[in-house]
Amino acid sequence: MNRQRGMALITVLLVVAVVTVVSAGIIARQQLSIRSSANQLHVRQAWHYALGGETLAKAILQRDLRQGDPRAPIDHLGEVWAATRAPFALDEGGALRVQISDPSGRFNLNSLLRQGQPNEAALAQLRRLLLGLQINAPYAERLQDWLDADDQPSGGYGAEDNQYLLAKPAYRAANRELTDISELRLLLEMTAADYQRLSPYVSALPADATLNVNTASARVLASLADGLSLSMAQGLVAARGAESYRDVASFLAQLSGPQVQSQGLAVGSQYFQVLSDVTVGERRQVLRSTLQRASDGQVYVLARDLGQSGMLLVPVEEVEP
């Protein structure tokens, strides 16, 4: 009898142990499922909040265009679109930060080719920009080869497939326009330090995009012509003041020595970049949108990129030695 009671007790204990293990597994799976669902919800919320930031930027740019002449807009850093905005509070302690910048104020890397042919003026400007940044590698020639359709290196400093196929892993020149400045890291012997130094001063826009002298940094302006020093360019930045240059002729009138061509210069912008930085719960989403504002007042999304750090690259103002 005692033996039967002992077996029954052992059986009960085994059943309790099995039920406990199974229940713990069910609870763990349920908790994991709840957490996964919450994460998916936050991801979707963050994405739509980021799209909301993009929509807000589009509305701001459309309103800015209506306040001036849509056929000849004037854009400068004193306008509402360029202002620093306080974060918008969201649910669960989250926040949305929206920042608009003007890539037309930077050197357009795709301008090295014009209708498939080398643009010598743009090539010389990029060389001056690199020299001003104390970058001695021949990246201008290598970028031209990266963009053009042929397989012939540009002079003694260019690089085409023959050089890139020796790399490990091997790859080829793109032979097309850049879609993002990060592609510069693929240029032959491009170092991380040189890329970080150059990045705030360049953009990857359609080849016919103009340089906005009202939003360009002193370093970019100094690259417009030989003999245009950084201190002179800083004077040009100071001269545009709060009202900015009303036309390219007003900008050129400030130059007494160096000869700067008006071609490729403007006082307004078609292209803008919007950074929407969202925090929801434990989830963070950063969306960078490239927008084109047409003369008809419509704003079009050209590209979206989710692989961003949340900080726009800002040129560091320098003092000429």
C-alpha positions in Angstrom: 0.0 0.0 0.0 2.8 2.4 0.9 4.6 1.4 -2.3 1.5 2.4 -4.3 1.2 5.7 -2.5 4.8 6.4 -3.3 4.4 5.7 -7.0 1.3 7.9 -7.1 3.2 10.7 -5.4 6.0 10.4 -7.9 3.5 10.4 -10.8 1.9 13.5 -9.4 5.3 15.2 -9.1 6.2 14.3 -12.6 2.9 15.6 -14.0 3.4 18.9 -12.0 6.9 19.2 -13.4 5.8 18.6 -17.0 2.9 21.1 -16.6 5.2 23.6 -15.1 7.8 23.3 -17.9 5.1 23.4 -20.6 3.4 26.4 -18.9 6.7 28.3 -18.7 7.4 27.6 -22.4 3.9 28.9 -23.3 4.4 32.0 -21.2 7.8 32.7 -22.7 6.5 32.3 -26.2 3.6 34.6 -25.4 5.9 37.2 -24.0 8.1 36.9 -27.1 5.1 37.2 -29.3 3.8 40.3 -27.5 7.2 41.9 -27.7 7.5 41.1 -31.3 4.1 42.5 -32.0 5.0 45.7 -30.1 8.2 46.0 -32.1 6.4 45.6 -35.4 3.9 48.2 -34.3 6.6 50.7 -33.3 8.4 50.0 -36.7 5.2 50.8 -38.6 4.4 53.8 -36.4 8.0 55.2 -36.8 7.8 54.7 -40.6 4.5 56.6 -40.9 5.7 59.3 -38.6 8.9 59.7 -40.8 6.6 60.0 -43.8 4.7 62.6 -41.9 8.0 64.5 -41.5 8.6 64.3 -45.2 5.1 65.6 -45.9 5.6 68.5 -43.5 8.8 69.4 -45.3 7.0 69.3 -48.7 4.3 71.7 -47.3 7.0 74.1 -46.0 8.8 74.1 -49.4 5.6 74.7 -51.3 4.6 77.6 -49.1 8.1 79.1 -49.5 7.8 78.9 -53.3 4.4 80.6 -53.2 5.8 83.6 -51.2 8.2 84.5 -54.1 8.3 84.1 -57.9 7.9 80.4 -58.7 9.7 80.9 -62.0 12.8 82.5 -60.4 12.9 81.4 -56.7 15.4 82.8 -54.2 16.4 80.4 -51.5 18.8 81.2 -48.6 19.6 80.1 -45.1 17.4 82.7 -43.5 14.2 81.3 -44.7 11.7 79.2 -42.7 12.6 75.9 -44.5 16.3 76.2 -43.2 15.4 77.0 -39.6 16.1 74.6 -36.8 12.8 73.1 -35.5 12.0 71.9 -32.0 11.1 68.2 -31.9 7.5 67.2 -32.2 6.3 65.2 -29.2 4.8 61.8 -30.0 3.2 59.0 -28.0 5.1 56.9 -25.4 7.7 59.7 -24.9 8.7 59.6 -28.6 9.7 62.5 -30.8 9.9 63.6 -34.4 12.7 65.8 -35.6 12.6 67.3 -39.1 15.5 69.0 -40.7 15.7 70.5 -44.3 19.0 71.2 -46.0 20.0 72.4 -49.5 22.3 70.0 -51.4 22.4 72.6 -54.2 24.8 74.6 -52.0 27.4 71.9 -52.4 29.6 70.8 -55.4 27.6 68.4 -57.5 29.7 65.4 -58.2 27.7 64.4 -61.2 28.5 67.7 -63.0 31.8 66.2 -64.1 30.0 65.0 -67.1 27.8 67.1 -69.3 25.7 65.2 -71.9 28.1 62.3 -71.5 31.2 64.5 -72.2 33.8 65.7 -69.7 33.0 69.0 -68.1 36.5 70.6 -67.8 35.2 73.5 -65.7 33.6 71.2 -63.1 36.7 69.0 -63.1 38.9 72.0 -62.4 36.5 73.1 -59.6 36.6 69.7 -57.9 40.4 69.8 -58.1 40.4 73.2 -56.4 38.0 71.9 -53.7 40.2 68.9 -53.0 43.3 71.1 -52.8 41.6 73.5 -50.5 40.7 70.6 -48.2 44.3 69.4 -48.3 43.4 66.2 -50.2 46.2 65.4 -52.6 44.9 62.2 -54.2 43.6 62.5 -57.8 40.0 61.7 -56.9 38.7 64.2 -59.6 40.1 62.1 -62.5 39.1 58.9 -60.9 35.6 60.1 -60.3 35.4 61.2 -64.0 36.3 57.7 -65.0 33.8 56.3 -62.6 31.0 58.3 -64.2 31.9 58.1 -67.9 30.8 55.2 -70.2 34.2 54.4 -71.7 37.0 52.2 -70.3 39.9 54.5 -71.0 41.6 56.1 -67.9 41.7 59.9 -67.8 45.4 60.8 -68.2 47.9 59.2 -65.8 45.7 59.5 -62.7 42.4 57.9 -63.8 41.1 54.5 -62.9 39.0 52.1 -64.9 38.0 48.4 -64.7 41.6 47.2 -65.0 42.5 48.8 -61.7 39.3 47.8 -59.9 39.4 44.2 -61.0 42.7 43.9 -59.1 41.0 44.6 -55.8 39.9 41.9 -53.4 37.0 41.4 -53.9 37.2 42.6 -57.5 34.6 45.0 -58.9 34.1 47.4 -61.8 33.6 51.1 -62.4 30.0 52.1 -62.3 30.0 54.1 -65.6 26.9 56.0 -64.5 25.9 58.9 -62.3 26.2 58.7 -58.6 23.0 58.2 -56.6 24.6 58.9 -53.3 27.8 60.5 -52.2 28.7 57.3 -50.2 29.7 55.8 -53.6 32.8 57.8 -53.4 34.2 55.2 -51.0 34.4 52.9 -54.0 36.9 55.1 -55.8 40.4 53.8 -56.1 42.4 54.4 -52.9 39.6 56.6 -51.3 40.4 56.6 -47.6 37.8 57.0 -44.8 39.6 60.2 -43.6 39.4 61.8 -47.1 35.8 60.8 -47.5 34.8 62.3 -44.1 36.7 65.5 -45.0 35.0 65.9 -48.4 31.5 64.7 -47.7 30.0 67.9 -46.2 30.9 69.9 -49.4 29.6 67.6 -52.1 26.2 66.2 -53.3 25.0 63.7 -55.9 22.3 65.5 -57.9 21.3 65.4 -61.6 24.1 66.7 -63.8 22.3 69.9 -64.8 21.7 71.0 -61.2 23.0 74.5 -60.4 25.0 75.7 -57.5 23.0 78.0 -55.2 25.4 80.8 -54.1 23.0 81.8 -51.3 23.5 78.5 -49.5 27.0 77.4 -50.5 29.7 77.4 -47.9 32.8 79.6 -48.1 34.9 76.5 -49.0 32.7 75.6 -52.0 32.6 79.2 -53.2 36.4 79.4 -53.0 36.6 76.5 -55.5 34.8 78.5 -58.2 38.0 80.1 -59.7 41.7 80.1 -59.4 42.9 82.9 -57.1 39.6 83.0 -55.1 40.9 82.5 -51.6 39.0 81.2 -48.6 39.0 84.6 -46.9 37.6 86.2 -50.1 34.9 83.5 -50.2 34.1 84.2 -46.5 33.6 87.8 -47.5 31.1 86.7 -50.2 29.2 84.7 -47.5 29.1 87.7 -45.2 28.0 90.0 -48.1 24.9 88.0 -48.9 23.6 88.9 -45.4 20.1 88.2 -44.3 18.5 89.2 -47.6 20.9 87.1 -49.7 21.9 87.7 -53.3 18.8 88.6 -55.4 20.5 87.4 -58.7 23.8 85.9 -59.9 24.9 89.3 -61.2 24.8 90.7 -57.7 27.0 87.9 -56.5 29.5 88.4 -59.3 29.6 92.1 -58.6 31.2 91.3 -55.3 34.3 89.9 -57.0 36.9 92.3 -58.1 39.8 90.0 -59.0 39.1 86.3 -59.9 37.0 85.6 -63.0 33.9 83.5 -62.2 31.6 82.3 -64.9 27.9 82.7 -64.3 27.1 79.4 -66.0 26.0 76.8 -63.5 25.3 79.4 -60.7 21.9 80.3 -59.3 20.3 82.0 -56.3 17.5 79.4 -55.9 17.3 75.7 -55.5 15.2 72.9 -57.0 16.6 70.1 -54.8 16.3 69.7 -51.1 17.1 66.9 -48.5 14.9 66.2 -45.6 16.0 64.3 -42.5 13.1 62.8 -40.5 14.4 61.4 -37.2 11.7 59.4 -35.3 11.8 57.8 -31.8 8.9 55.6 -30.8 9.2 53.4 -27.7 12.6 51.7 -28.1 12.6 52.1 -31.8 14.4 54.7 -33.8 13.8 55.4 -37.5 15.8 57.9 -39.6 14.5 58.7 -43.1 16.4 60.9 -45.6 14.3 62.1 -48.5 15.6 63.8 -51.6 13.0 66.2 -53.0 12.6 68.2 -56.2 10.5 71.3 -56.1 9.3 72.2 -59.6 8.3 75.6 -60.8 4.6 74.5 -60.9 4.7 74.3 -57.1 4.7 70.5 -56.9 7.3 68.7 -54.8 8.4 65.3 -55.9 10.2 62.6 -54.0 13.3 61.5 -55.9 14.7 59.1 -53.4 14.4 57.7 -49.9 17.2 56.3 -47.7 16.8 54.6 -44.4 20.5 53.9 -43.7 21.3 57.2 -42.1 22.8 58.1 -38.7 20.4 61.0 -38.0 22.8 63.8 -38.5 23.2 65.9 -41.6 26.8 66.6 -42.7 27.5 70.3 -42.0 30.6 72.1 -43.4 32.9 73.3 -40.7 33.8 77.0 -41.3 37.5 77.3 -41.6 40.0 80.2 -41.2 42.6 80.6 -43.9 46.1 80.2 -42.6 
